[in-house]
Amino acid sequence: MSIKKQYLKSKPVCKVTFRLPEDAAGSAESANIVGEFNDWNIYATPMRKLKNGSFTVTIDLEPNREYQFRYLLDDETWENDGEADKYVSHPYGDGENSVVVL
């Protein structure tokens, strides 16, 4: 898993590319990234599946903020990002959300 951050000089935006590798995605046919940046809407931000089985998406986010997120595979399995900047407990049971810090 990886998170790539590209801060733009022309406007107050950070282009963040999220990548879920094949070994984390397993045999998933679909993946969505779900988080504070899309109001936790499970269908708002689908990821593109690559030929190697990994998934990727690039999102424009406001810098100087933190965003909690998780990956949803095949509309049923939640996955965290192994390379997130940090993790925080979520209010729904025993678990954590990934956090990207910009």
C-alpha positions as CSV (number, residue, x, y, z in Angstrom):
1,M,0.0,0.0,0.0
2,S,1.2,3.4,-0.6
3,I,0.1,7.0,-0.4
4,K,1.7,9.6,-2.7
5,K,1.2,13.3,-2.0
6,Q,1.8,16.0,-4.6
7,Y,1.3,19.6,-3.4
8,L,0.3,22.0,-6.1
9,K,1.9,25.4,-6.2
10,S,-0.8,26.9,-8.5
11,K,-3.7,26.3,-6.1
12,P,-4.2,25.1,-2.5
13,V,-4.7,21.5,-3.3
14,C,-2.8,18.3,-2.6
15,K,-3.2,15.5,-5.1
16,V,-3.2,12.3,-3.1
17,T,-2.8,9.0,-4.9
18,F,-3.9,5.9,-2.9
19,R,-2.7,2.5,-4.0
20,L,-4.0,-0.8,-2.6
21,P,-1.6,-3.5,-3.8
22,E,-2.7,-6.9,-5.1
23,D,-1.6,-8.8,-1.9
24,A,-3.9,-6.6,0.2
25,A,-6.7,-6.6,-2.3
26,G,-6.6,-10.4,-2.7
27,S,-9.2,-11.6,-5.2
28,A,-11.4,-8.5,-4.9
29,E,-13.2,-7.4,-8.1
30,S,-13.9,-3.9,-6.8
31,A,-12.5,-1.4,-4.3
32,N,-13.8,1.9,-3.0
33,I,-12.0,4.4,-0.8
34,V,-14.3,5.7,1.9
35,G,-13.5,8.5,4.3
36,E,-14.1,12.0,5.6
37,F,-13.3,13.5,2.2
38,N,-16.4,11.9,0.7
39,D,-18.7,11.9,3.8
40,W,-18.1,8.1,4.3
41,N,-20.1,7.4,1.1
42,I,-19.2,3.9,0.2
43,Y,-19.9,4.4,-3.6
44,A,-18.6,8.0,-4.0
45,T,-15.0,7.2,-4.9
46,P,-14.4,3.9,-6.7
47,M,-10.8,2.8,-7.3
48,R,-9.5,1.7,-10.7
49,K,-8.3,-1.9,-10.9
50,L,-4.9,-2.3,-12.6
51,K,-3.7,-5.2,-14.7
52,N,-1.5,-6.4,-11.8
53,G,-4.5,-6.7,-9.5
54,S,-3.9,-3.6,-7.4
55,F,-6.3,-0.7,-7.2
56,T,-5.6,3.1,-7.4
57,V,-7.3,6.4,-7.2
58,T,-6.1,10.1,-7.0
59,I,-8.1,12.6,-5.0
60,D,-7.7,16.4,-4.7
61,L,-7.6,17.2,-0.9
62,E,-7.2,20.4,1.0
63,P,-3.8,20.7,2.6
64,N,-3.1,21.3,6.3
65,R,-5.7,18.7,7.4
66,E,-6.0,15.1,8.4
67,Y,-8.5,12.7,6.8
68,Q,-9.6,9.4,8.1
69,F,-10.3,6.7,5.6
70,R,-10.6,2.9,4.8
71,Y,-10.8,0.7,1.7
72,L,-14.0,-1.3,1.0
73,L,-13.4,-4.4,-1.1
74,D,-16.3,-6.0,-3.0
75,D,-18.8,-4.0,-0.8
76,E,-18.2,-6.2,2.2
77,T,-14.6,-6.3,3.5
78,W,-12.9,-3.3,5.1
79,E,-9.1,-2.9,4.8
80,N,-6.8,-0.3,6.3
81,D,-3.7,1.2,4.5
82,G,-0.5,-0.4,5.9
83,E,1.4,2.8,5.1
84,A,-1.0,5.4,6.5
85,D,0.5,8.3,8.4
86,K,-1.3,7.1,11.6
87,Y,-4.3,5.2,12.8
88,V,-7.2,6.2,15.1
89,S,-9.9,4.1,16.8
90,H,-13.3,4.3,15.2
91,P,-16.5,4.4,17.1
92,Y,-18.0,1.3,15.5
93,G,-16.5,-1.7,17.4
94,D,-13.0,-2.8,17.7
95,G,-11.0,-1.3,14.9
96,E,-9.1,1.6,13.5
97,N,-9.3,4.0,10.6
98,S,-6.3,4.9,8.5
99,V,-5.3,8.6,8.5
100,V,-3.5,10.6,5.9
101,V,-1.9,13.9,7.1
102,L,-1.4,16.7,4.7
